[in-house]
Amino acid sequence: MKETLEKNKLIAEFMNYPQSGIDNKDPYYYAMKHCFDNNLMKYHSSWDWLMPVVEKIESLGLNTKIYTGHTTIASRDASFISQKLNDSKIEATYEAVVEFIKWFNTLSQGEKQL
């Protein structure tokens, strides 16, 4: 459970939630802040939570392929490739996303322009 919580926090930070210190009246911001603060994030179990993350990764120029029990995320120049196998499609996708974010966080600001 603690490992899932840490991975969910990693994803939430990648998605820029919560945006602490900002006076934001957006109800989605407050919902995400509540989930972050109370450990109610569902990236690991809900496609509604996970797919916006996949879309953000794709917006950075990576390709994502999701199959039953197998997910691949790859950069066009092959500098990053994650292939995760799992009995569950969402678990494979979740683990590939986490691996990508960990890799992405190691890049310098200039390198993040994939």
C-alpha positions in Angstrom: 0.0 0.0 0.0 2.8 2.4 0.9 4.5 1.7 -2.5 1.3 2.4 -4.3 0.9 5.7 -2.4 4.4 6.8 -3.3 3.8 5.9 -7.0 0.5 7.8 -7.0 2.2 10.9 -5.4 4.9 10.7 -8.1 2.2 10.7 -10.8 0.2 13.5 -9.1 3.4 15.6 -9.1 4.0 14.9 -12.7 0.4 16.1 -13.4 1.2 19.2 -11.4 -1.4 18.4 -8.6 -1.7 19.8 -6.1 -0.4 23.2 -7.0 0.4 24.3 -3.5 0.5 28.0 -2.7 -1.7 29.0 -5.7 -5.0 30.7 -5.1 -7.0 28.5 -7.5 -10.8 28.4 -7.5 -10.9 25.5 -10.0 -13.0 22.7 -8.4 -10.9 20.0 -10.0 -7.8 21.5 -8.3 -9.5 21.3 -4.9 -10.7 17.7 -5.6 -7.1 16.7 -6.5 -5.7 18.5 -3.5 -8.1 16.7 -1.3 -7.2 13.4 -2.9 -3.5 14.1 -2.6 -3.7 15.2 1.0 -5.9 12.3 2.1 -4.2 9.6 0.0 -7.3 9.0 -2.1 -5.6 9.0 -5.5 -6.7 6.2 -7.9 -4.1 6.2 -10.6 -3.5 2.5 -9.9 -7.1 1.5 -10.2 -9.1 3.9 -12.4 -8.8 4.5 -16.1 -10.4 7.9 -15.5 -7.4 8.9 -13.5 -4.7 7.1 -15.5 -5.6 8.0 -19.1 -5.0 11.8 -18.7 -1.5 10.8 -17.5 -1.0 8.7 -20.7 -2.3 11.6 -22.8 0.2 14.0 -21.2 3.1 11.5 -21.8 2.0 11.3 -25.5 1.8 15.1 -25.7 5.5 15.0 -24.9 6.2 13.1 -28.1 6.2 9.5 -26.8 4.2 6.6 -28.3 2.1 4.5 -26.0 0.7 1.1 -26.9 -1.7 -0.6 -24.5 -2.6 -4.2 -25.0 -4.2 -6.8 -22.7 -1.6 -7.3 -20.1 1.2 -5.4 -21.9 2.0 -1.7 -22.2 4.8 -0.1 -24.0 5.9 3.6 -23.8 8.7 4.6 -26.2 10.3 7.8 -27.3 10.7 8.3 -31.0 14.5 8.2 -30.8 14.4 5.1 -28.5 16.2 7.0 -25.6 13.4 5.6 -23.4 11.5 2.4 -23.8 9.3 0.8 -21.1 7.6 -2.5 -21.6 5.5 -3.8 -18.7 3.7 -7.1 -18.6 1.0 -7.9 -16.1 -2.2 -9.9 -16.0 -4.1 -6.6 -15.8 -4.1 -4.0 -18.5 -4.4 -1.2 -16.1 -1.6 -2.5 -13.8 0.8 -2.9 -16.8 -0.1 0.7 -17.9 0.3 2.1 -14.4 3.8 0.5 -14.0 4.9 1.7 -17.4 3.7 5.2 -16.5 5.6 5.2 -13.2 8.8 4.0 -14.9 8.5 6.7 -17.5 8.0 9.4 -14.9 11.0 8.3 -12.9 13.1 8.4 -16.1 11.6 11.8 -17.1 12.4 13.3 -13.7 16.1 12.4 -14.2 16.3 14.6 -17.3 17.6 18.2 -17.3 15.1 20.9 -18.2 16.6 21.1 -21.8 16.3 17.4 -22.3 12.7 17.4 -21.3 11.9 18.9 -24.7 11.5 15.4 -26.2 
